[in-house]
Amino acid sequence: MSQHNPEGSRDQIPIKAARDEFIDEKKGNYGSNLEYTLEKWTDDWLADRDEETLTDVTPLTMRHYANYLERRARGDTGIAASTARTYYNYVSAFLSWAVEVEYLPENPAEKRKAKKQLPTATSSTSGDQQFWQPDQRRTIVSYVDNRAREAIDTDGIDAFEEVRDRALVTMLAYSGVRGAEVLADSRDERRNGLRWHSVDLENGVITVLGKSQQKEETALPQQAVEPLRRLETLLDLPADGWPVFPSRHPPSLYSAIDEAGHEKPDGNPWGYVLETGIEPPSMSTSGARTLLKRLSADADVPGLDEDDYLTLHGARRGVGEKLYRERGAAAAQRTLRHADPQTTSEMYSHIEASELAEDNTEVFDGE
């Protein structure tokens, strides 16, 4: 039995109180996604329903939630079926914990009639996921490099945006970092973008908040060092705590200016923050996705379907794939910072299968 019975008897335990106890106990194992999902479930989805205590949550409640997730997973603009099932599994994990600490007699989310409405999990192999292929990587890196050079020739120190975009693309293309490790993520206040004090250009190392929720050092290849060095020179940093990839989104800049206690300037908020030393916000993962969509189209990246674009995580997979092929699984695992070697093996299983097919073909060629 749990030692902490939140606000009431076993039959009247408020869902939100139990949720907070569960998150506090499990947070280090699951990370911020668990907290985000459970808060969305309790604060948004359950808001218009009568379920307020744990015993109010029935298999029918969970069937309705599964049906809601299934509707969200329909079409091209919704969430992926795998994401829908992940959300459901997070809620189910919470309810299983409630059973474990004897707040509930059984988990209503695990009843067959509840799970029946979930979207079907699509089977996919590692090769079906997007990887920045070598020609795609070369194309977009060449494009942002030429774009930055031309902007510097034309605008000098005013070419910040093009120089920033080149530094971001090359970091993604060659380092294997996760987007949320170097950009701001609205779901996690700790992820507020890579800062210059966490960048060591001399030794080619950056320090990021890893998926483990711990600080981790990751290698920065020379291909990414020089674009960052040029960005640092161009920016002439007022403070080393500034984000490496600042946002130039006007509303975000005006918000930062207002929070600093300054009057709203007449136009050019970016110039104002540079002049006054007000720290700008970091570019967000959402902003970076929008940028990559535009750059992918402008660079005419090969091998993309219409309306497709190079993704943040596709860059990370592309780095791992290159290392896996050229240096083996151990090198890919170290660079991607996978805690479990099995994660790396599963991600690049298509490479092993392909190489095995080549070997087997050679064996039977002589028959």
Secondary structure in CASP SS format (residue, H / E / C, confidence):
PFRMAT SS
TARGET T0000
AUTHOR 0000-0000-0000
METHOD secondary structure of the structure
MODEL  1
M C 1.00
S C 1.00
Q C 1.00
H C 1.00
N C 1.00
P C 1.00
E C 1.00
G C 1.00
S C 1.00
R H 1.00
D H 1.00
Q H 1.00
I C 1.00
P E 1.00
I H 1.00
K H 1.00
A H 1.00
A H 1.00
R H 1.00
D H 1.00
E H 1.00
F H 1.00
I H 1.00
D H 1.00
E H 1.00
K H 1.00
K H 1.00
G H 1.00
N H 1.00
Y H 1.00
G C 1.00
S H 1.00
N H 1.00
L H 1.00
E H 1.00
Y H 1.00
T H 1.00
L H 1.00
E H 1.00
K H 1.00
W H 1.00
T H 1.00
D H 1.00
D H 1.00
W H 1.00
L C 1.00
A C 1.00
D C 1.00
R C 1.00
D C 1.00
E C 1.00
E C 1.00
T E 1.00
L H 1.00
T H 1.00
D H 1.00
V C 1.00
T C 1.00
P H 1.00
L H 1.00
T H 1.00
M H 1.00
R H 1.00
H H 1.00
Y H 1.00
A H 1.00
N H 1.00
Y H 1.00
L H 1.00
E H 1.00
R H 1.00
R H 1.00
A C 1.00
R C 1.00
G C 1.00
D C 1.00
T C 1.00
G C 1.00
I C 1.00
A C 1.00
A H 1.00
S H 1.00
T H 1.00
A H 1.00
R H 1.00
T H 1.00
Y H 1.00
Y H 1.00
N H 1.00
Y H 1.00
V H 1.00
S H 1.00
A H 1.00
F H 1.00
L H 1.00
S H 1.00
W H 1.00
A H 1.00
V H 1.00
E H 1.00
V C 1.00
E C 1.00
Y C 1.00
L C 1.00
P C 1.00
E C 1.00
N C 1.00
P H 1.00
A H 1.00
E H 1.00
K C 1.00
R H 1.00
K H 1.00
A H 1.00
K H 1.00
K C 1.00
Q C 1.00
L C 1.00
P C 1.00
T C 1.00
A C 1.00
T C 1.00
S C 1.00
S C 1.00
T C 1.00
S H 1.00
G H 1.00
D H 1.00
Q C 1.00
Q C 1.00
F C 1.00
W C 1.00
Q C 1.00
P H 1.00
D H 1.00
Q H 1.00
R H 1.00
R H 1.00
T H 1.00
I H 1.00
V H 1.00
S H 1.00
Y H 1.00
V H 1.00
D H 1.00
N H 1.00
R H 1.00
A H 1.00
R H 1.00
E H 1.00
A H 1.00
I H 1.00
D H 1.00
T H 1.00
D H 1.00
G H 1.00
I H 1.00
D H 1.00
A C 1.00
F H 1.00
E H 1.00
E H 1.00
V H 1.00
R H 1.00
D H 1.00
R H 1.00
A H 1.00
L H 1.00
V H 1.00
T H 1.00
M H 1.00
L H 1.00
A H 1.00
Y H 1.00
S H 1.00
G C 1.00
V C 1.00
R C 1.00
G H 1.00
A H 1.00
E H 1.00
V H 1.00
L C 1.00
A E 1.00
D C 1.00
S C 1.00
R C 1.00
D C 1.00
E C 1.00
R C 1.00
R C 1.00
N E 1.00
G C 1.00
L C 1.00
R E 1.00
W H 1.00
H H 1.00
S H 1.00
V E 1.00
D E 1.00
L C 1.00
E C 1.00
N C 1.00
G C 1.00
V E 1.00
I E 1.00
T E 1.00
V E 1.00
L E 1.00
G C 1.00
K C 1.00
S C 1.00
Q C 1.00
Q C 1.00
K E 1.00
E E 1.00
E E 1.00
T E 1.00
A E 1.00
L C 1.00
P C 1.00
Q H 1.00
Q H 1.00
A H 1.00
V H 1.00
E H 1.00
P H 1.00
L H 1.00
R H 1.00
R H 1.00
L H 1.00
E H 1.00
T H 1.00
L H 1.00
L H 1.00
D C 1.00
L C 1.00
P C 1.00
A C 1.00
D C 1.00
G C 1.00
W C 1.00
P E 1.00
V C 1.00
F C 1.00
P E 1.00
S C 1.00
R C 1.00
H C 1.00
P H 1.00
P H 1.00
S H 1.00
L H 1.00
Y H 1.00
S H 1.00
A H 1.00
I H 1.00
D H 1.00
E H 1.00
A C 1.00
G C 1.00
H C 1.00
E C 1.00
K C 1.00
P C 1.00
D C 1.00
G C 1.00
N C 1.00
P H 1.00
W H 1.00
G H 1.00
Y H 1.00
V H 1.00
L H 1.00
E H 1.00
T H 1.00
G C 1.00
I C 1.00
E C 1.00
P C 1.00
P C 1.00
S E 1.00
M C 1.00
S E 1.00
T H 1.00
S H 1.00
G H 1.00
A H 1.00
R H 1.00
T H 1.00
L H 1.00
L H 1.00
K H 1.00
R H 1.00
L H 1.00
S H 1.00
A H 1.00
D H 1.00
A C 1.00
D C 1.00
V C 1.00
P C 1.00
G C 1.00
L C 1.00
D C 1.00
E C 1.00
D C 1.00
D C 1.00
Y C 1.00
L C 1.00
T C 1.00
L H 1.00
H H 1.00
G H 1.00
A H 1.00
R H 1.00
R H 1.00
G H 1.00
V H 1.00
G H 1.00
E H 1.00
K H 1.00
L H 1.00
Y H 1.00
R H 1.00
E H 1.00
R H 1.00
G C 1.00
A H 1.00
A H 1.00
A H 1.00
A H 1.00
Q H 1.00
R H 1.00
T H 1.00
L H 1.00
R C 1.00
H C 1.00
A C 1.00
D C 1.00
P H 1.00
Q H 1.00
T H 1.00
T H 1.00
S H 1.00
E H 1.00
M H 1.00
Y C 1.00
S H 1.00
H H 1.00
I H 1.00
E H 1.00
A H 1.00
S H 1.00
E H 1.00
L H 1.00
A H 1.00
E H 1.00
D H 1.00
N H 1.00
T H 1.00
E H 1.00
V H 1.00
F H 1.00
D C 1.00
G C 1.00
E C 1.00
END
